[in-house]
Amino acid sequence: MYLTKEKKAEIFTQHGGVAANTGSAEGQIALFTYRISHLTEHLKRNRKDYNTERSLVLLVGKRRRLLDYLKNTEINRYREIIKVLGIRK
């Protein structure tokens, strides 16, 4: 399994403040980014895995909506998370 409890807690600690703060926008965006990178690597090896491709598109959409929310509410937090994760926009 690529996403263990420890890895998830580490992601939320880095970007959400504490491991228990799983609802923060930054933590969710970081988790989605980690999952997107994993699925992208999987699709490079398995080109015809259309179910994973659909899951990837859905995840990118969720992350985009969260980024748009953050951009509209608190632009400084948006700029910080974009810079830290290296997301293009």
KOLMIPA-594838 format. One record per atom (N, C-alpha, C): residue number from 1; atom name; x, y, z. Coordinates in steps of 0.05 Angstrom, whole numbers. Layout:
<rs>
<r n="NUM" atom="CA" c1="X" c2="Y" c3="Z"/>
...
</rs>
This chain:
<rs>
<r n="1" atom="N" c1="17" c2="-24" c3="0"/>
<r n="1" atom="CA" c1="0" c2="0" c3="0"/>
<r n="1" atom="C" c1="18" c2="25" c3="0"/>
<r n="2" atom="N" c1="12" c2="43" c3="-17"/>
<r n="2" atom="CA" c1="29" c2="66" c3="-20"/>
<r n="2" atom="C" c1="24" c2="89" c3="-1"/>
<r n="3" atom="N" c1="0" c2="89" c3="11"/>
<r n="3" atom="CA" c1="-7" c2="111" c3="29"/>
<r n="3" atom="C" c1="-14" c2="99" c3="57"/>
<r n="4" atom="N" c1="6" c2="98" c3="74"/>
<r n="4" atom="CA" c1="2" c2="87" c3="101"/>
<r n="4" atom="C" c1="-9" c2="109" c3="120"/>
<r n="5" atom="N" c1="-17" c2="100" c3="143"/>
<r n="5" atom="CA" c1="-26" c2="119" c3="164"/>
<r n="5" atom="C" c1="-4" c2="139" c3="171"/>
<r n="6" atom="N" c1="20" c2="129" c3="173"/>
<r n="6" atom="CA" c1="43" c2="146" c3="180"/>
<r n="6" atom="C" c1="48" c2="167" c3="159"/>
<r n="7" atom="N" c1="47" c2="159" c3="133"/>
<r n="7" atom="CA" c1="52" c2="177" c3="112"/>
<r n="7" atom="C" c1="31" c2="199" c3="111"/>
<r n="8" atom="N" c1="6" c2="191" c3="115"/>
<r n="8" atom="CA" c1="-16" c2="210" c3="115"/>
<r n="8" atom="C" c1="-14" c2="229" c3="138"/>
<r n="9" atom="N" c1="-6" c2="219" c3="162"/>
<r n="9" atom="CA" c1="-2" c2="237" c3="185"/>
<r n="9" atom="C" c1="21" c2="256" c3="180"/>
<r n="10" atom="N" c1="42" c2="247" c3="167"/>
<r n="10" atom="CA" c1="64" c2="264" c3="160"/>
<r n="10" atom="C" c1="56" c2="286" c3="141"/>
<r n="11" atom="N" c1="40" c2="280" c3="121"/>
<r n="11" atom="CA" c1="31" c2="300" c3="102"/>
<r n="11" atom="C" c1="14" c2="321" c3="117"/>
<r n="12" atom="N" c1="-4" c2="312" c3="134"/>
<r n="12" atom="CA" c1="-21" c2="332" c3="148"/>
<r n="12" atom="C" c1="-6" c2="348" c3="168"/>
<r n="13" atom="N" c1="15" c2="336" c3="180"/>
<r n="13" atom="CA" c1="32" c2="351" c3="199"/>
<r n="13" atom="C" c1="48" c2="372" c3="185"/>
<r n="14" atom="N" c1="58" c2="366" c3="161"/>
<r n="14" atom="CA" c1="74" c2="385" c3="146"/>
<r n="14" atom="C" c1="57" c2="409" c3="136"/>
<r n="15" atom="N" c1="33" c2="403" c3="127"/>
<r n="15" atom="CA" c1="17" c2="423" c3="113"/>
<r n="15" atom="C" c1="-7" c2="433" c3="128"/>
<r n="16" atom="N" c1="-17" c2="417" c3="147"/>
<r n="16" atom="CA" c1="-41" c2="425" c3="161"/>
<r n="16" atom="C" c1="-35" c2="435" c3="190"/>
<r n="17" atom="N" c1="-11" c2="432" c3="199"/>
<r n="17" atom="CA" c1="-4" c2="441" c3="226"/>
<r n="17" atom="C" c1="-1" c2="417" c3="245"/>
<r n="18" atom="N" c1="-22" c2="402" c3="250"/>
<r n="18" atom="CA" c1="-21" c2="378" c3="266"/>
<r n="18" atom="C" c1="-33" c2="355" c3="251"/>
<r n="19" atom="N" c1="-27" c2="331" c3="259"/>
<r n="19" atom="CA" c1="-37" c2="307" c3="245"/>
<r n="19" atom="C" c1="-67" c2="305" c3="247"/>
<r n="20" atom="N" c1="-79" c2="315" c3="268"/>
<r n="20" atom="CA" c1="-108" c2="313" c3="272"/>
<r n="20" atom="C" c1="-124" c2="333" c3="255"/>
<r n="21" atom="N" c1="-110" c2="353" c3="244"/>
<r n="21" atom="CA" c1="-123" c2="373" c3="228"/>
<r n="21" atom="C" c1="-126" c2="364" c3="199"/>
<r n="22" atom="N" c1="-143" c2="344" c3="195"/>
<r n="22" atom="CA" c1="-145" c2="332" c3="168"/>
<r n="22" atom="C" c1="-164" c2="347" c3="150"/>
<r n="23" atom="N" c1="-178" c2="367" c3="160"/>
<r n="23" atom="CA" c1="-197" c2="381" c3="144"/>
<r n="23" atom="C" c1="-187" c2="407" c3="133"/>
<r n="24" atom="N" c1="-162" c2="415" c3="139"/>
<r n="24" atom="CA" c1="-152" c2="440" c3="129"/>
<r n="24" atom="C" c1="-148" c2="438" c3="99"/>
<r n="25" atom="N" c1="-152" c2="460" c3="85"/>
<r n="25" atom="CA" c1="-150" c2="460" c3="56"/>
<r n="25" atom="C" c1="-122" c2="453" c3="47"/>
<r n="26" atom="N" c1="-102" c2="464" c3="62"/>
<r n="26" atom="CA" c1="-74" c2="458" c3="54"/>
<r n="26" atom="C" c1="-67" c2="428" c3="57"/>
<r n="27" atom="N" c1="-77" c2="416" c3="78"/>
<r n="27" atom="CA" c1="-72" c2="388" c3="82"/>
<r n="27" atom="C" c1="-85" c2="371" c3="61"/>
<r n="28" atom="N" c1="-110" c2="378" c3="54"/>
<r n="28" atom="CA" c1="-124" c2="363" c3="33"/>
<r n="28" atom="C" c1="-111" c2="366" c3="6"/>
<r n="29" atom="N" c1="-102" c2="390" c3="0"/>
<r n="29" atom="CA" c1="-89" c2="395" c3="-26"/>
<r n="29" atom="C" c1="-63" c2="380" c3="-27"/>
<r n="30" atom="N" c1="-48" c2="379" c3="-5"/>
<r n="30" atom="CA" c1="-23" c2="364" c3="-4"/>
<r n="30" atom="C" c1="-28" c2="334" c3="-7"/>
<r n="31" atom="N" c1="-48" c2="324" c3="5"/>
<r n="31" atom="CA" c1="-55" c2="296" c3="3"/>
<r n="31" atom="C" c1="-63" c2="289" c3="-26"/>
<r n="32" atom="N" c1="-80" c2="306" c3="-38"/>
<r n="32" atom="CA" c1="-88" c2="302" c3="-66"/>
<r n="32" atom="C" c1="-64" c2="303" c3="-84"/>
<r n="33" atom="N" c1="-45" c2="321" c3="-79"/>
<r n="33" atom="CA" c1="-21" c2="323" c3="-96"/>
<r n="33" atom="C" c1="-4" c2="298" c3="-94"/>
<r n="34" atom="N" c1="-2" c2="287" c3="-70"/>
<r n="34" atom="CA" c1="13" c2="262" c3="-66"/>
<r n="34" atom="C" c1="0" c2="239" c3="-82"/>
<r n="35" atom="N" c1="-26" c2="237" c3="-79"/>
<r n="35" atom="CA" c1="-41" c2="216" c3="-93"/>
<r n="35" atom="C" c1="-40" c2="220" c3="-124"/>
<r n="36" atom="N" c1="-41" c2="245" c3="-133"/>
<r n="36" atom="CA" c1="-40" c2="250" c3="-162"/>
<r n="36" atom="C" c1="-13" c2="242" c3="-173"/>
<r n="37" atom="N" c1="9" c2="247" c3="-158"/>
<r n="37" atom="CA" c1="35" c2="240" c3="-168"/>
<r n="37" atom="C" c1="38" c2="209" c3="-169"/>
<r n="38" atom="N" c1="26" c2="195" c3="-150"/>
<r n="38" atom="CA" c1="27" c2="166" c3="-150"/>
<r n="38" atom="C" c1="12" c2="155" c3="-173"/>
<r n="39" atom="N" c1="-12" c2="165" c3="-178"/>
<r n="39" atom="CA" c1="-28" c2="155" c3="-201"/>
<r n="39" atom="C" c1="-16" c2="162" c3="-228"/>
<r n="40" atom="N" c1="-2" c2="184" c3="-229"/>
<r n="40" atom="CA" c1="11" c2="192" c3="-254"/>
<r n="40" atom="C" c1="33" c2="172" c3="-261"/>
<r n="41" atom="N" c1="49" c2="164" c3="-240"/>
<r n="41" atom="CA" c1="70" c2="145" c3="-244"/>
<r n="41" atom="C" c1="58" c2="118" c3="-253"/>
<r n="42" atom="N" c1="36" c2="110" c3="-241"/>
<r n="42" atom="CA" c1="23" c2="85" c3="-247"/>
<r n="42" atom="C" c1="13" c2="86" c3="-276"/>
<r n="43" atom="N" c1="2" c2="108" c3="-285"/>
<r n="43" atom="CA" c1="-8" c2="110" c3="-313"/>
<r n="43" atom="C" c1="15" c2="110" c3="-333"/>
<r n="44" atom="N" c1="38" c2="119" c3="-326"/>
<r n="44" atom="CA" c1="61" c2="118" c3="-344"/>
<r n="44" atom="C" c1="68" c2="89" c3="-351"/>
<r n="45" atom="N" c1="65" c2="71" c3="-331"/>
<r n="45" atom="CA" c1="71" c2="43" c3="-336"/>
<r n="45" atom="C" c1="47" c2="28" c3="-347"/>
<r n="46" atom="N" c1="23" c2="36" c3="-341"/>
<r n="46" atom="CA" c1="-1" c2="22" c3="-349"/>
<r n="46" atom="C" c1="-19" c2="41" c3="-365"/>
<r n="47" atom="N" c1="-14" c2="44" c3="-390"/>
<r n="47" atom="CA" c1="-27" c2="64" c3="-406"/>
<r n="47" atom="C" c1="-57" c2="59" c3="-410"/>
<r n="48" atom="N" c1="-65" c2="34" c3="-410"/>
<r n="48" atom="CA" c1="-93" c2="27" c3="-416"/>
<r n="48" atom="C" c1="-111" c2="24" c3="-391"/>
<r n="49" atom="N" c1="-101" c2="32" c3="-368"/>
<r n="49" atom="CA" c1="-117" c2="30" c3="-344"/>
<r n="49" atom="C" c1="-135" c2="55" c3="-342"/>
<r n="50" atom="N" c1="-158" c2="52" c3="-354"/>
<r n="50" atom="CA" c1="-177" c2="74" c3="-357"/>
<r n="50" atom="C" c1="-191" c2="81" c3="-331"/>
<r n="51" atom="N" c1="-195" c2="62" c3="-313"/>
<r n="51" atom="CA" c1="-207" c2="68" c3="-287"/>
<r n="51" atom="C" c1="-189" c2="86" c3="-271"/>
<r n="52" atom="N" c1="-163" c2="80" c3="-271"/>
<r n="52" atom="CA" c1="-144" c2="97" c3="-257"/>
<r n="52" atom="C" c1="-143" c2="125" c3="-270"/>
<r n="53" atom="N" c1="-145" c2="125" c3="-296"/>
<r n="53" atom="CA" c1="-144" c2="151" c3="-310"/>
<r n="53" atom="C" c1="-168" c2="168" c3="-301"/>
<r n="54" atom="N" c1="-191" c2="156" c3="-299"/>
<r n="54" atom="CA" c1="-215" c2="171" c3="-290"/>
<r n="54" atom="C" c1="-212" c2="180" c3="-261"/>
<r n="55" atom="N" c1="-201" c2="163" c3="-244"/>
<r n="55" atom="CA" c1="-196" c2="171" c3="-217"/>
<r n="55" atom="C" c1="-177" c2="194" c3="-215"/>
<r n="56" atom="N" c1="-157" c2="194" c3="-232"/>
<r n="56" atom="CA" c1="-137" c2="216" c3="-233"/>
<r n="56" atom="C" c1="-151" c2="242" c3="-241"/>
<r n="57" atom="N" c1="-168" c2="241" c3="-261"/>
<r n="57" atom="CA" c1="-182" c2="265" c3="-270"/>
<r n="57" atom="C" c1="-200" c2="276" c3="-248"/>
<r n="58" atom="N" c1="-214" c2="258" c3="-233"/>
<r n="58" atom="CA" c1="-231" c2="267" c3="-211"/>
<r n="58" atom="C" c1="-214" c2="280" c3="-189"/>
<r n="59" atom="N" c1="-191" c2="268" c3="-182"/>
<r n="59" atom="CA" c1="-174" c2="279" c3="-162"/>
<r n="59" atom="C" c1="-164" c2="307" c3="-169"/>
<r n="60" atom="N" c1="-156" c2="310" c3="-194"/>
<r n="60" atom="CA" c1="-146" c2="336" c3="-204"/>
<r n="60" atom="C" c1="-168" c2="357" c3="-201"/>
<r n="61" atom="N" c1="-193" c2="349" c3="-208"/>
<r n="61" atom="CA" c1="-215" c2="367" c3="-205"/>
<r n="61" atom="C" c1="-221" c2="375" c3="-176"/>
<r n="62" atom="N" c1="-219" c2="356" c3="-158"/>
<r n="62" atom="CA" c1="-223" c2="362" c3="-130"/>
<r n="62" atom="C" c1="-202" c2="381" c3="-120"/>
<r n="63" atom="N" c1="-177" c2="376" c3="-128"/>
<r n="63" atom="CA" c1="-155" c2="394" c3="-119"/>
<r n="63" atom="C" c1="-158" c2="422" c3="-131"/>
<r n="64" atom="N" c1="-167" c2="423" c3="-156"/>
<r n="64" atom="CA" c1="-171" c2="449" c3="-169"/>
<r n="64" atom="C" c1="-193" c2="465" c3="-154"/>
<r n="65" atom="N" c1="-215" c2="451" c3="-147"/>
<r n="65" atom="CA" c1="-236" c2="465" c3="-132"/>
<r n="65" atom="C" c1="-227" c2="475" c3="-105"/>
<r n="66" atom="N" c1="-211" c2="459" c3="-91"/>
<r n="66" atom="CA" c1="-200" c2="468" c3="-65"/>
<r n="66" atom="C" c1="-181" c2="492" c3="-69"/>
<r n="67" atom="N" c1="-165" c2="491" c3="-90"/>
<r n="67" atom="CA" c1="-146" c2="513" c3="-95"/>
<r n="67" atom="C" c1="-162" c2="538" c3="-103"/>
<r n="68" atom="N" c1="-183" c2="536" c3="-118"/>
<r n="68" atom="CA" c1="-200" c2="559" c3="-125"/>
<r n="68" atom="C" c1="-213" c2="571" c3="-100"/>
<r n="69" atom="N" c1="-222" c2="553" c3="-82"/>
<r n="69" atom="CA" c1="-234" c2="563" c3="-57"/>
<r n="69" atom="C" c1="-213" c2="578" c3="-41"/>
<r n="70" atom="N" c1="-190" c2="567" c3="-38"/>
<r n="70" atom="CA" c1="-168" c2="580" c3="-23"/>
<r n="70" atom="C" c1="-160" c2="607" c3="-36"/>
<r n="71" atom="N" c1="-160" c2="607" c3="-62"/>
<r n="71" atom="CA" c1="-153" c2="632" c3="-77"/>
<r n="71" atom="C" c1="-173" c2="654" c3="-72"/>
<r n="72" atom="N" c1="-199" c2="646" c3="-71"/>
<r n="72" atom="CA" c1="-220" c2="666" c3="-67"/>
<r n="72" atom="C" c1="-222" c2="676" c3="-38"/>
<r n="73" atom="N" c1="-215" c2="659" c3="-19"/>
<r n="73" atom="CA" c1="-218" c2="666" c3="9"/>
<r n="73" atom="C" c1="-193" c2="679" c3="21"/>
<r n="74" atom="N" c1="-170" c2="665" c3="17"/>
<r n="74" atom="CA" c1="-145" c2="675" c3="29"/>
<r n="74" atom="C" c1="-122" c2="671" c3="9"/>
<r n="75" atom="N" c1="-116" c2="692" c3="-6"/>
<r n="75" atom="CA" c1="-97" c2="691" c3="-27"/>
<r n="75" atom="C" c1="-69" c2="685" c3="-18"/>
<r n="76" atom="N" c1="-62" c2="693" c3="6"/>
<r n="76" atom="CA" c1="-34" c2="688" c3="16"/>
<r n="76" atom="C" c1="-30" c2="658" c3="22"/>
<r n="77" atom="N" c1="-50" c2="645" c3="34"/>
<r n="77" atom="CA" c1="-48" c2="616" c3="38"/>
<r n="77" atom="C" c1="-47" c2="601" c3="12"/>
<r n="78" atom="N" c1="-62" c2="611" c3="-8"/>
<r n="78" atom="CA" c1="-61" c2="599" c3="-35"/>
<r n="78" atom="C" c1="-33" c2="601" c3="-47"/>
<r n="79" atom="N" c1="-22" c2="624" c3="-46"/>
<r n="79" atom="CA" c1="5" c2="628" c3="-58"/>
<r n="79" atom="C" c1="26" c2="611" c3="-44"/>
<r n="80" atom="N" c1="23" c2="608" c3="-17"/>
<r n="80" atom="CA" c1="42" c2="593" c3="-2"/>
<r n="80" atom="C" c1="41" c2="563" c3="-9"/>
<r n="81" atom="N" c1="17" c2="552" c3="-11"/>
<r n="81" atom="CA" c1="14" c2="524" c3="-17"/>
<r n="81" atom="C" c1="22" c2="518" c3="-46"/>
<r n="82" atom="N" c1="18" c2="536" c3="-64"/>
<r n="82" atom="CA" c1="26" c2="532" c3="-92"/>
<r n="82" atom="C" c1="57" c2="531" c3="-93"/>
<r n="83" atom="N" c1="70" c2="549" c3="-78"/>
<r n="83" atom="CA" c1="99" c2="550" c3="-78"/>
<r n="83" atom="C" c1="111" c2="525" c3="-65"/>
<r n="84" atom="N" c1="100" c2="517" c3="-43"/>
<r n="84" atom="CA" c1="111" c2="494" c3="-28"/>
<r n="84" atom="C" c1="108" c2="468" c3="-44"/>
<r n="85" atom="N" c1="85" c2="464" c3="-56"/>
<r n="85" atom="CA" c1="80" c2="439" c3="-71"/>
<r n="85" atom="C" c1="90" c2="440" c3="-99"/>
<r n="86" atom="N" c1="95" c2="463" c3="-110"/>
<r n="86" atom="CA" c1="105" c2="465" c3="-137"/>
<r n="86" atom="C" c1="83" c2="460" c3="-158"/>
<r n="87" atom="N" c1="59" c2="469" c3="-152"/>
<r n="87" atom="CA" c1="37" c2="465" c3="-170"/>
<r n="87" atom="C" c1="36" c2="488" c3="-190"/>
<r n="88" atom="N" c1="32" c2="481" c3="-215"/>
<r n="88" atom="CA" c1="30" c2="502" c3="-236"/>
<r n="88" atom="C" c1="3" c2="515" c3="-235"/>
<r n="89" atom="N" c1="3" c2="541" c3="-239"/>
<r n="89" atom="CA" c1="-22" c2="556" c3="-242"/>
<r n="89" atom="C" c1="-16" c2="584" c3="-249"/>
</rs>
